[in-house]
Amino acid sequence: MVEAIAQLGGVVAQSDPEEEKLNDMRLTAIKKAKIIGTAVPGETLKIKARVEGRMGSLIQVSGSVSVGDNCIAKAIVMLSGS
């Protein structure tokens, strides 16, 4: 679930038309990750990600994963690129 937040965060960061696109983007850090619940096969996961900040090639993303109205994971991740 944390990887899904990071991947969506990368898509969000790369789709900002006002920012230069980064090459070779990678997950470089996981901060404040909490797994609060579980999902079972067949359930639909709703993944949200928001770019919280940028400093050069570093991007901080906060995100969550929900099943229905229940949040089952939260994390802040750092992405980097060149």
C-alpha positions in Angstrom: 0.0 0.0 0.0 2.9 2.4 0.7 4.4 1.5 -2.7 1.0 2.4 -4.3 1.1 5.8 -2.6 4.6 6.4 -3.8 3.7 5.4 -7.4 0.7 7.6 -7.5 2.7 10.4 -6.0 5.2 10.1 -8.8 2.4 10.3 -11.4 1.0 13.4 -9.6 4.4 15.1 -9.4 5.2 14.4 -13.0 1.9 15.7 -14.3 2.3 19.3 -12.9 2.8 21.4 -16.0 4.6 24.1 -14.0 7.4 21.8 -12.8 10.2 20.2 -14.9 9.8 16.5 -15.3 12.4 14.3 -13.5 14.0 11.2 -15.0 14.6 8.0 -13.1 12.3 8.8 -10.2 12.7 6.6 -7.2 11.2 6.0 -3.7 14.0 7.2 -1.4 12.4 7.4 2.0 9.2 6.4 3.9 8.2 8.5 6.9 5.3 8.2 9.3 3.8 5.1 7.6 0.8 3.6 9.4 -1.0 0.4 8.4 -4.4 0.8 10.1 -6.4 -2.0 8.5 -6.5 -4.6 5.8 -8.0 -5.3 2.4 -9.2 -8.6 1.0 -9.2 -9.8 -2.6 -12.0 -8.2 -4.6 -12.2 -5.0 -2.6 -11.6 -1.7 -4.4 -8.8 0.4 -2.9 -9.0 4.2 -3.2 -5.5 5.7 -3.3 -4.9 9.4 -2.7 -1.6 11.3 -3.0 -0.7 14.9 -2.7 2.6 16.6 -3.4 3.5 18.5 -0.1 6.7 20.0 -1.2 9.6 20.1 -3.6 13.3 20.9 -3.1 15.3 20.5 -6.3 15.0 16.9 -7.3 13.4 15.8 -3.9 9.6 15.5 -3.7 7.6 14.9 -0.5 4.2 13.2 -1.0 1.5 12.4 1.6 -1.0 9.8 0.8 -3.6 7.4 2.0 -5.3 4.1 1.0 -9.0 3.5 1.8 -11.5 0.8 1.4 -14.9 2.4 1.2 -14.9 5.1 3.9 -12.3 3.3 6.0 -8.7 4.5 5.8 -6.4 1.5 6.0 -3.0 3.1 5.4 -1.3 6.5 5.5 2.3 7.5 4.7 4.6 10.3 3.8 7.1 9.3 1.2 10.1 11.0 -0.4 10.8 10.6 -4.1 13.9 11.7 -6.0 14.9 11.9 -9.6 17.5 13.4 -11.8 
